[in-house]
Amino acid sequence: VEVIPVFTAHPTEVSRRTVLYKRRRIAGFLERLDTLPLTEQSATQIQEAISAEVTGLWQTDAVRRKQPSVVDEVRMGLDLYSACLFDAVPALYRELAEAFKEIFNVTVEIPKVLQFGSWIGGDRDGNPNVTTAVTREALQLARSVVLRMYLRSLAQITQVLSSSARQCEVSVALVALEKRYSQWVPVRKQPWGPPEELYRAVLARMQERIALALEGSTREQAYQTADEFLADLQLIRKSLMEDRGERLAKEHIDPLITQIKCFGFHLHQVDIRQHTKVHLAALQELREISTDQLKPLSSATKEMTATMRGIARMKRDFPAVAIRQYVISGSQGAKDITAVIRLAEMSGVQSAAGEGDPGVVPVPLFESIEDLRASPQHCRELWSSPDYERFLDSWNRQQEVMLGYSDSNKDGGMLTSTWEIYKAHRDLHRVAAECNVKLRLFHGRGGTVGRGGGPTHRAIVAQPRGAFTGHFRVTEQGEVLNWKYSDPLLAAWNLELMVAASVEALVRPGRPDTSDKEIHWAEAMEQMSQDAFQFYRKHIADDEEVIRYFYEATPVREFDLAKIGSRPSRRAGEGGLENLRAIPWVFGWMQSRHVMPAWFGVGHALERFATLPENNRLVQEMAAEFYLFQDLIQNVEMGMAKADFGIARQYAGLVGDAGLRDKVFAMLQEEFDRTRKALLAITGQQRLLERNPVLDRSIRLRNPYVDPMSLIQLELLRRRRNGDESPELDLALGATINGIASGLRNTG
């Protein structure tokens, strides 16, 4: 098992960094209130501290006054590591080891089951603000964060590891290391304790070596790699273990060793992402330049070549593993992958793995329904190519493929997106096995169920049976980061859920589609998917009136007022659905309480399928036994529970054309009611979320606070669209966007 959460900077986190910091402080104070013994005086002091923080929140601007830069987003992502992830990782490994000990009565060393990735500072697709300089700064900041955390850990270990050579044996290797370091590594601050405390003497020099690395020193005393640092720690651990220091090693040294194996000197891998159109255009232009030396390069091609040359330099200046994946948006065939390799080679980037460098692996991202359907054949063509063989061999025949949940939903609706991703997942693994390729899938999930969100554990277990290797990457976006990773216990719990789900999915017996039941389920899903797709395309994606309704009945045009992210929300003007990014598409429907992407077309497909009595029985069987169908139904139910068509009707009132307004709203209302009726029939409930009381109560508690903000937002939208574009109104409107997003716990 290897789980890799990949943090992204898509504009879905509405809260300012300052506000997030204050929330964490309040959480810390609340935790102290639960600590016993607690004197009355201490309780009073903590309550006063909480009150002060709440006052600070009220007096802090909730809305950013300016758009965050990419570097601002980088810093927000990095905050999670120092705040909790650095401590959560060893906690997770310890719990896994203890579980093996408890259940199997064996002591095992847990292998590396966790890494982290990031798109923040590397995602260029549609964001001109992400430059080579920004990517370099993202790598430098990440390196600084992890080295500072190592310094902090070494200082803590030095404080407690006072073992003396007078009291216990010290290994010959440690004595030799201390002697070498005392002559080779001068320290600015003298080591603690008498000379007999050899561990402290070595740890002091190790701190100096980390400090030099942090400063970017070229002196040979600075640690050059994480492996050097790890070797010194393992030598200390071995010495402790040899003379009754096992408890010290396990309590103080093992957590740091775990952190080094996970984070290295790079913290996380930064993915580069760009759209295939940019690569193909640049390659074509460079070929034309080779025959016409006088023809100038376009700015886009100059930026593309600068990116590639920058990657080559950064892989030399930072750990080479810090940049490995190159995600290709809009992939439609093998030519998109080979274009990236060709551009890389022309710019001095080593795509094939070499000594000390894992290379740069192109990762095709299949997003539309059409591209998902064609992805297995595209990959077969790529993996069967003799020219590509040498790259596969250098990567130990490992290939990553990314599946896009957001755009496939926007393109084909909830049910079809879910089913086509499932089929692509299943068929890609079949093709990979036939081509002797070790496939790792990268799941591009969003925060909302309309963009592939929902409970991660359930989604992992719902993967095709027999089509999971145990390794996967998954995007963690926007508001999801702070709901999942803002506290060490929460972070460890969420990471543990992903590891547990991977183990559960990996050990399920059998191969996919081998039973009559599974064949019938697949046939049913195919039929329902086709009905849902046609219905969605006719009534949503291909209906210009619906797109007009969307722009007028939602605050999508005012999206930028919330100053959420650094990336533009539109590709090119307004135009049709194809020009709108998936995030603002979901964002607009979410804010206006329609939540349309989470459910549209599902009711129509279920109703048509249930016209035959035997199909009713089949649907009930699927709801009880087919993990994918269970996950789909529960995600649709969750999305619908967050919708409110009473309030959505008020947003519809913003549409100027009464005929258009009434027609589109009636169509949406009819499908919403149809989907709710179908879901209740399948689940046997009287109301949505009847069998999920925790989530039901959470939504019922939040909505009374969200509803007034929706009404205020409606009034502000009317004023703005009637000509009031004052800064005060824009600020207030941005605040309602933030408030509704926080209350619904989803933005886009």
Secondary structure by P-SEA (a helix, b strand, c coil): cbbbbbbbccccccccaaaaaaaaaaaaaaaaaacccccaaaaaaaaaaaaaaaaaaaaccccccccccaaaaaaaaaccccccaaaaaaaaaaaaaaaaaaaccccccccccbbbbbcccccccccccccaaaaaaaaaaaaaaaaaaaaaaaaaaaaccccccccccccaaaaaaaaaaaacccccccccccccaaaaaaaaaaaaaaaaaaaccccccccccaaaaaaaaaaaaaaaaaccaaaaaaaccaaaaaaaaccccccbbbbbbbbaaaaaaaaaaaaaaaacccccccaaaaaaaaaaaaaaaaaaacccccccbbbbcccccaaaaaaaaaaaaaaccccccccccccbbbbbbbccaaaaaaaaaaaaaaaacccaaaaaaaaccbbbbbbbaaaaaaaccaaaaaaaaaaaaaaaaaaaaaaccbbbbbbbcccccccccccaaaaaaacccccccccbbbbbcccccccccccaaaaaaaaaaaaaaaaaaaaccccccccaaaaaaaaaaaaaaaaaaaaaaacccccaaaaaaaaccccccccccccccccccccccccccccccaaaaaaaaaaaccccccccaaaaaaaaaaccaaaaaaaaaaaaccaaaaaaaaaaaaaaaaccaaaaaaaacccccaaaaaaaaaaaaaaaaaaaaaaaaaacccccccccaaaaaaaaacaaaaaaaaaaaaaaaaaaaaccccaaaaaaaaaaaaaaaaaacccc
